[in-house]
């Protein structure tokens, strides 16, 4: 099944909701309410087949362990994965290091 733009958006909102709930240690917040409203609007734009997929999964937006990573979805990397650093003007990290050493 290919993922619609709305489905990808819904997944991003799920992750945002998880992170918001984690940051607020499960306490309600205005940020959570905004995300839930946006999720509701996005839900109505989902095709029935994608709504069915989400229904079968059940809720995934509650951090049960505050030290846990957010749920992993097929369209995203774990939050803890390091981002590649851009070595602007250099072809590799080694070239950047050697350039600094020579200076």
Buried (B, 14 or more C-beta within 10 A) or exposed (E): EEBBEBBBBBBBBBBBBBBBBBBEEEEEEEBBEEBBEBBEEBBEEBEEEBBEBBEEEEEBBEBEEEEEEBBEBEEBEEEEEEEEEEBEEEEEEEEBEEEEEEE
